[in-house]
Amino acid sequence: MLSMIPTILLSSMISETTSNTLRVQLSSIFGSISFACWLVLMIPQLVEQWRLKTVEGISPLFLLMWALGDVANFIGSFWGNLLPEVLLIAAWFLFADILTLGFYLYIKIIYDKKRKSHQRHLLHQHHVHTQERGLVNDNEAQYGAIADDHDHEHEHEHEHQHHNRKRRSSIVEDIVYEPENHSIFVKYIVPIGFVIFAGVFGSILSPNGPHDNIEIKSTNNQLGPQICGYISAFLYLTARLPQIYHNWSKKSTSGLSLLFFILTMLGNITYSLQIITFRNDWEYIMLNMSWLLGSAGTILQDTLILIQFWLYK
């Protein structure tokens, strides 16, 4: 994820060169798809952590640097007086960060402590049961038939309950708890297609292009927001390095959502296309070059993580 600040700020500096209608429409579509990716980006990772009830697969430094990047993005968006939708998505990033970090701390501190306490309790019960069983071995033959009947009845009841529970299982529960049973089409193609459709549909419904009616401001007033944009872009770009090392050291990507990283790649690709399709004159490209390079670097690192998914599967 890269800051959304530069696209609007830098394009507002240039008033002489204009884009034709087709370029504006393409830029609007790519921008809307990128926006849709950022909007749902954290959901797959949150679902994966909730399903596994573990955070061992994710690097805390990755989460922290990502969150700091979102903080810089929000400050720059607010400081730069950007469009309401840009400020809204920046606020959504912060909300998603709070959920992600909060869940990480809950699993790492509270849930793990409860789980270990429960395991100790079960171990103690097993020890007590083993001692008691040594005293009643002589009675096992007498109650064996009763126990067998009880076990058979319990197994039948368990199967019946499992069947009813499975039948009552909603689509959402099925998606959350049994993703390994789903095909690639259901796990990846459907959600990605939905995000692309939502982006295109949102662009069609948008009354204005991505750069219509933007007030031209002085460069001096934009210096602070641009600095925040550079900081957020740097943090987003370097945040993946701890995660790549974490995956390599553990030789595993367990606990990470593959869909999460696919959406980040799609978001960055469409983000770059949004800039390039709007204008391709040298002055405009050079003004946006830092973010284009940052986006390319992020895509490269996401590709490395996708390769790790394949290597460590």
MITOR-283081 format. One record per residue (C-alpha): residue number from 1; residue in three letters; x, y, z. Coordinates in Angstrom, 1 decimal, padded with zeros to 4 digits, m for minus. Layout:
// residues N
NUM,ALA,X,Y,Z .
...
// end
This chain:
// residues 313
1,MET,000.0,000.0,000.0 .
2,LEU,001.3,003.4,m000.9 .
3,SER,000.2,006.8,000.1 .
4,MET,m002.8,008.2,m001.8 .
5,ILE,m001.4,011.8,m001.3 .
6,PRO,000.9,012.2,m004.3 .
7,THR,m001.6,011.4,m007.0 .
8,ILE,m003.9,014.3,m006.1 .
9,LEU,m001.3,016.7,m004.8 .
10,LEU,001.1,016.4,m007.7 .
11,SER,m001.5,016.5,m010.4 .
12,SER,m003.0,019.6,m008.8 .
13,MET,000.4,021.4,m009.3 .
14,ILE,000.1,021.1,m013.1 .
15,SER,m002.5,023.2,m014.8 .
16,GLU,m001.2,023.6,m018.3 .
17,THR,m001.3,020.0,m019.7 .
18,THR,m004.6,018.3,m019.7 .
19,SER,m005.7,014.7,m020.4 .
20,ASN,m008.2,013.6,m023.0 .
21,THR,m011.4,012.0,m021.9 .
22,LEU,m010.3,008.4,m022.5 .
23,ARG,m007.2,008.9,m020.3 .
24,VAL,m009.4,010.4,m017.5 .
25,GLN,m011.8,007.5,m017.7 .
26,LEU,m009.1,004.9,m017.6 .
27,SER,m007.4,006.7,m014.7 .
28,SER,m010.7,006.8,m012.9 .
29,ILE,m011.3,003.1,m013.4 .
30,PHE,m007.8,002.1,m012.2 .
31,GLY,m008.0,004.5,m009.3 .
32,SER,m011.4,003.1,m008.2 .
33,ILE,m010.1,m000.5,m008.4 .
34,SER,m007.1,000.5,m006.3 .
35,PHE,m009.4,002.2,m003.8 .
36,ALA,m011.6,m000.9,m003.6 .
37,CYS,m008.4,m003.0,m002.9 .
38,TRP,m007.3,m000.8,m000.1 .
39,LEU,m010.9,m000.8,001.3 .
40,VAL,m011.0,m004.6,001.9 .
41,LEU,m007.3,m005.2,002.1 .
42,MET,m007.0,m006.2,005.8 .
43,ILE,m010.1,m008.3,005.9 .
44,PRO,m008.5,m011.6,004.6 .
45,GLN,m005.6,m011.3,007.1 .
46,LEU,m008.0,m010.6,010.0 .
47,VAL,m010.1,m013.6,009.1 .
48,GLU,m007.0,m015.8,008.8 .
49,GLN,m005.8,m014.8,012.2 .
50,TRP,m009.2,m015.2,013.8 .
51,ARG,m009.6,m018.7,012.1 .
52,LEU,m006.2,m020.0,013.3 .
53,LYS,m006.2,m018.1,016.6 .
54,THR,m002.5,m017.6,016.2 .
55,VAL,m000.2,m014.7,015.2 .
56,GLU,003.0,m016.8,015.0 .
57,GLY,003.1,m016.4,011.2 .
58,ILE,003.1,m012.6,011.1 .
59,SER,006.0,m010.3,012.0 .
60,PRO,005.1,m007.7,014.6 .
61,LEU,007.6,m005.3,013.0 .
62,PHE,005.7,m005.6,009.8 .
63,LEU,002.4,m004.6,011.5 .
64,LEU,004.0,m001.8,013.4 .
65,MET,005.7,m000.2,010.3 .
66,TRP,002.5,m000.6,008.3 .
67,ALA,000.6,001.1,011.0 .
68,LEU,003.1,004.0,011.2 .
69,GLY,002.8,004.4,007.4 .
70,ASP,m000.9,004.7,007.8 .
71,VAL,m000.5,007.3,010.5 .
72,ALA,001.7,009.4,008.2 .
73,ASN,m000.8,008.9,005.4 .
74,PHE,m003.7,010.1,007.5 .
75,ILE,m001.7,013.2,008.8 .
76,GLY,m000.7,014.1,005.3 .
77,SER,m004.2,013.6,004.0 .
78,PHE,m005.7,015.8,006.7 .
79,TRP,m002.9,018.4,006.5 .
80,GLY,m003.2,018.6,002.7 .
81,ASN,m006.9,019.2,002.8 .
82,LEU,m007.5,016.4,000.4 .
83,LEU,m010.7,015.1,m001.0 .
84,PRO,m013.1,013.6,001.6 .
85,GLU,m012.9,010.1,000.1 .
86,VAL,m009.1,010.2,000.4 .
87,LEU,m009.4,011.2,004.1 .
88,LEU,m012.0,008.6,004.6 .
89,ILE,m009.9,005.7,003.3 .
90,ALA,m006.9,007.0,005.4 .
91,ALA,m009.1,006.9,008.5 .
92,TRP,m010.3,003.4,007.5 .
93,PHE,m006.6,002.3,007.3 .
94,LEU,m006.1,003.5,010.9 .
95,PHE,m009.2,001.7,012.0 .
96,ALA,m008.1,m001.6,010.3 .
97,ASP,m004.6,m001.1,012.0 .
98,ILE,m006.3,m000.8,015.4 .
99,LEU,m008.2,m004.0,014.8 .
100,THR,m005.1,m005.9,013.5 .
101,LEU,m002.8,m004.7,016.2 .
102,GLY,m005.5,m005.2,018.9 .
103,PHE,m006.1,m008.7,017.7 .
104,TYR,m002.4,m009.5,017.6 .
105,LEU,m002.0,m008.3,021.2 .
106,TYR,m005.1,m010.2,022.3 .
107,ILE,m003.9,m013.5,020.8 .
108,LYS,m000.3,m013.0,021.9 .
109,ILE,m001.0,m012.0,025.5 .
110,ILE,m004.5,m012.9,026.6 .
111,TYR,m005.6,m015.8,024.4 .
112,ASP,m002.2,m017.7,024.7 .
113,LYS,m002.3,m017.3,028.5 .
114,LYS,m005.8,m018.7,028.6 .
115,ARG,m004.9,m021.6,026.2 .
116,LYS,m001.8,m022.5,028.3 .
117,SER,m003.9,m022.4,031.5 .
118,HIS,m006.5,m024.7,029.8 .
119,GLN,m003.8,m027.1,028.7 .
120,ARG,m002.4,m027.3,032.3 .
121,HIS,m005.9,m027.9,033.6 .
122,LEU,m006.4,m030.7,031.1 .
123,LEU,m003.0,m032.2,031.9 .
124,HIS,m003.9,m032.2,035.6 .
125,GLN,m007.3,m033.8,034.9 .
126,HIS,m005.6,m036.5,032.9 .
127,HIS,m003.2,m037.2,035.7 .
128,VAL,m006.0,m037.4,038.3 .
129,HIS,m008.0,m039.6,036.0 .
130,THR,m005.0,m041.9,035.5 .
131,GLN,m004.6,m042.3,039.2 .
132,GLU,m008.3,m043.0,039.7 .
133,ARG,m008.4,m045.5,036.9 .
134,GLY,m005.7,m047.6,038.6 .
135,LEU,m008.1,m048.1,041.5 .
136,VAL,m011.0,m049.3,039.4 .
137,ASN,m009.4,m051.6,036.9 .
138,ASP,m011.1,m054.5,038.5 .
139,ASN,m014.5,m053.1,037.7 .
140,GLU,m013.8,m052.3,034.0 .
141,ALA,m014.9,m055.7,032.8 .
142,GLN,m018.2,m055.3,034.6 .
143,TYR,m018.9,m051.9,033.0 .
144,GLY,m017.3,m052.6,029.7 .
145,ALA,m020.5,m053.5,027.9 .
146,ILE,m022.2,m050.4,029.3 .
147,ALA,m019.3,m048.2,028.3 .
148,ASP,m019.4,m049.6,024.7 .
149,ASP,m023.1,m049.0,024.4 .
150,HIS,m022.6,m045.5,025.8 .
151,ASP,m019.7,m044.8,023.4 .
152,HIS,m021.8,m046.1,020.5 .
153,GLU,m024.7,m043.9,021.5 .
154,HIS,m022.4,m040.9,022.0 .
155,GLU,m020.8,m041.5,018.6 .
156,HIS,m024.2,m041.7,017.0 .
157,GLU,m025.3,m038.5,018.8 .
158,HIS,m022.1,m036.7,017.8 .
159,GLU,m022.6,m037.6,014.1 .
160,HIS,m026.2,m036.4,014.3 .
161,GLN,m025.1,m033.1,015.9 .
162,HIS,m022.3,m032.7,013.4 .
163,HIS,m024.8,m033.3,010.5 .
164,ASN,m027.2,m030.7,011.9 .
165,ARG,m024.4,m028.2,012.7 .
166,LYS,m023.0,m028.6,009.2 .
167,ARG,m026.5,m028.2,007.7 .
168,ARG,m027.1,m025.0,009.7 .
169,SER,m023.6,m023.7,008.9 .
170,SER,m023.9,m020.4,007.1 .
171,ILE,m021.9,m019.4,004.0 .
172,VAL,m019.8,m017.0,006.1 .
173,GLU,m019.0,m019.7,008.7 .
174,ASP,m018.0,m022.0,005.9 .
175,ILE,m015.8,m019.5,004.3 .
176,VAL,m014.1,m018.6,007.6 .
177,TYR,m013.6,m022.1,009.1 .
178,GLU,m013.2,m024.4,006.1 .
179,PRO,m011.1,m022.5,003.5 .
180,GLU,m009.0,m025.6,002.7 .
181,ASN,m012.1,m027.2,001.2 .
182,HIS,m012.6,m024.4,m001.3 .
183,SER,m011.3,m024.3,m004.8 .
184,ILE,m009.0,m021.6,m006.1 .
185,PHE,m012.1,m020.1,m007.9 .
186,VAL,m013.9,m019.6,m004.6 .
187,LYS,m010.9,m018.5,m002.5 .
188,TYR,m009.3,m016.1,m004.9 .
189,ILE,m010.9,m015.5,m008.3 .
190,VAL,m014.4,m014.7,m006.8 .
191,PRO,m013.2,m012.1,m004.2 .
192,ILE,m010.7,m010.5,m006.7 .
193,GLY,m013.3,m010.4,m009.4 .
194,PHE,m015.7,m008.8,m006.9 .
195,VAL,m013.1,m006.1,m006.0 .
196,ILE,m012.5,m005.3,m009.6 .
197,PHE,m016.2,m005.2,m010.4 .
198,ALA,m016.8,m002.9,m007.4 .
199,GLY,m014.0,m000.6,m008.6 .
200,VAL,m015.3,m000.4,m012.2 .
201,PHE,m018.9,000.1,m011.0 .
202,GLY,m017.8,002.8,m008.5 .
203,SER,m016.0,004.6,m011.3 .
204,ILE,m019.0,004.5,m013.6 .
205,LEU,m021.2,005.9,m010.8 .
206,SER,m018.7,008.6,m010.0 .
207,PRO,m019.9,012.0,m011.4 .
208,ASN,m016.4,013.4,m011.9 .
209,GLY,m013.1,012.0,m013.0 .
210,PRO,m010.3,011.5,m010.5 .
211,HIS,m008.8,014.9,m011.0 .
212,ASP,m011.8,017.1,m011.9 .
213,ASN,m012.5,020.2,m009.9 .
214,ILE,m009.3,020.1,m007.9 .
215,GLU,m008.2,023.4,m006.5 .
216,ILE,m004.6,024.3,m007.5 .
217,LYS,m002.5,025.1,m004.4 .
218,SER,000.9,026.5,m004.0 .
219,THR,003.9,024.2,m003.7 .
220,ASN,004.9,025.7,m000.4 .
221,ASN,001.5,024.7,001.2 .
222,GLN,002.0,021.2,m000.1 .
223,LEU,005.5,020.6,001.2 .
224,GLY,004.3,019.3,004.6 .
225,PRO,001.8,016.8,003.2 .
226,GLN,004.3,015.7,000.6 .
227,ILE,006.8,014.9,003.3 .
228,CYS,004.2,012.8,005.1 .
229,GLY,003.6,011.1,001.7 .
230,TYR,007.3,010.3,001.3 .
231,ILE,007.4,009.0,004.9 .
232,SER,004.4,006.8,004.5 .
233,ALA,005.7,005.5,001.1 .
234,PHE,009.0,004.6,002.7 .
235,LEU,007.4,002.8,005.6 .
236,TYR,005.1,000.9,003.4 .
237,LEU,008.0,m000.1,001.2 .
238,THR,010.3,m001.3,004.0 .
239,ALA,007.5,m002.9,006.1 .
240,ARG,007.6,m006.1,004.1 .
241,LEU,011.3,m006.7,004.7 .
242,PRO,010.8,m008.0,008.3 .
243,GLN,007.9,m010.2,007.1 .
244,ILE,010.1,m011.7,004.3 .
245,TYR,012.8,m012.4,006.8 .
246,HIS,010.3,m013.9,009.2 .
247,ASN,009.0,m016.3,006.5 .
248,TRP,012.5,m017.3,005.5 .
249,SER,013.7,m018.0,009.1 .
250,LYS,010.6,m020.1,009.9 .
251,LYS,010.4,m021.6,006.4 .
252,SER,006.7,m021.1,006.5 .
253,THR,003.9,m018.7,005.5 .
254,SER,001.4,m020.3,007.9 .
255,GLY,m000.8,m017.6,009.5 .
256,LEU,m000.6,m015.3,006.5 .
257,SER,m003.4,m014.7,004.0 .
258,LEU,m002.4,m015.2,000.4 .
259,LEU,m005.4,m013.1,m000.7 .
260,PHE,m004.1,m010.2,001.4 .
261,PHE,m000.8,m010.0,m000.6 .
262,ILE,m002.6,m010.6,m003.9 .
263,LEU,m004.8,m007.6,m003.1 .
264,THR,m001.8,m005.4,m002.2 .
265,MET,m000.2,m006.3,m005.5 .
266,LEU,m003.4,m005.5,m007.4 .
267,GLY,m003.9,m002.3,m005.5 .
268,ASN,m000.3,m001.1,m006.2 .
269,ILE,m000.5,m002.1,m009.9 .
270,THR,m003.8,m000.2,m010.5 .
271,TYR,m002.4,002.7,m008.4 .
272,SER,000.5,003.0,m010.8 .
273,LEU,m001.7,002.7,m013.8 .
274,GLN,m003.9,005.4,m012.4 .
275,ILE,m001.0,007.8,m012.5 .
276,ILE,000.4,006.7,m015.9 .
277,THR,m002.8,006.6,m017.8 .
278,PHE,m003.9,010.1,m016.6 .
279,ARG,m000.8,011.7,m018.1 .
280,ASN,002.5,010.5,m019.6 .
281,ASP,004.3,013.7,m020.2 .
282,TRP,007.8,013.8,m018.8 .
283,GLU,007.2,016.6,m016.2 .
284,TYR,004.2,014.7,m014.7 .
285,ILE,006.0,011.4,m014.7 .
286,MET,009.1,012.9,m013.0 .
287,LEU,006.9,014.5,m010.3 .
288,ASN,005.3,011.1,m009.6 .
289,MET,008.5,009.1,m010.1 .
290,SER,009.2,008.5,m006.4 .
291,TRP,005.8,007.0,m005.8 .
292,LEU,006.0,005.0,m009.1 .
293,LEU,009.3,003.5,m008.0 .
294,GLY,008.0,002.9,m004.5 .
295,SER,005.0,001.1,m005.9 .
296,ALA,007.3,m001.0,m008.1 .
297,GLY,009.4,m001.9,m005.1 .
298,THR,006.4,m002.9,m003.1 .
299,ILE,005.1,m005.1,m006.0 .
300,LEU,008.6,m006.7,m006.2 .
301,GLN,008.5,m007.5,m002.4 .
302,ASP,005.0,m008.8,m002.6 .
303,THR,006.1,m011.1,m005.4 .
304,LEU,008.9,m012.4,m003.2 .
305,ILE,006.3,m013.2,m000.5 .
306,LEU,004.1,m014.9,m003.1 .
307,ILE,007.1,m017.0,m004.1 .
308,GLN,007.6,m017.9,m000.4 .
309,PHE,003.9,m019.1,m000.3 .
310,TRP,004.8,m021.4,m003.2 .
311,LEU,008.1,m022.6,m001.7 .
312,TYR,006.9,m023.2,001.8 .
313,LYS,003.4,m024.7,001.1 .
// end
